[in-house]
Amino acid sequence: MNINNLTSTLINIGKQLIVPSINNNPIKYYVEKNDTMDSICNKFKININNLMQQNNLNTKDLIEGQVLIIKND
């Protein structure tokens, strides 16, 4: 529940959930409004430098709808 910031087990229709990979396959994450590099890294418990390197980013600036590849190495 923590990774999706849920306070209850009830889920609304259409709610997108993040499902952690159990086999270390990369996850596609779509940047949402108000997401920051810090908040995404905290959510997935990954290092900012690793996330930026994995996605060939040279800035922490994000755009809503941008796709990030999350790898838990």
N, C-alpha and C positions, 0 to 999 in steps of 0.2 A: 504494500500500500504506500510505502514511503516514496518510491520512485515516481509515482503518479500523483503525489500530494493528495491522496484520498484520506478523508476522515471517517469514512464509512465503507461498508462492503457493497452498498447500493451503487449501481452504475447507470447513468442516463443513456438512453438510446443515442447513438451518434458520438458518444464520448470516445476520443482516441486514447488508447492506453499504451504505455511503454512496457514491452515485455522483454526482460533481460534474456540475453542469449545464454543458454546453458552449455553450448558447445564452442564458444569463442568465435562464432561467426559474426562478422560486422553487422551493425544495426544501422539502418537509415533513419536519421532523425530530422524532422522538418522543423525549422526554427519557427517559434510562435511569437506573437506579440509580447513584448516585455522580456523576452529571453535575453540573457547575457551569456557571455562565454563562461563567466564564473558560475552562474546558476546551472548551466548545462553540465559543466564539469562536476559540480557538487551532486547533481542528480544522478549522474552515472559513475561517480567516484573515480574520475580520471584526472590526469594532469593536464593543465591548460596547454603547456608546450607540446605534449604528445598529440592532443586534439588538433592543434594548429598545424603541426607537421603532417599528420595523417590526411589533412584536408587541404594541404598546400596553401595555407593562409599566412599572410604576413601582417595582419592586423586583427584586433579583437572585435572589430565592427561586424555586426551581423545584420542580415536583411530577413524580414518575415518571409517565410516560405523557402528560404535557403535550405538546401539539403546538406547535412553533415554526416559523415561516416564515423560511427563510434566503434572503436576496436578496444576491447579490454585485454591488452597484452600483459 
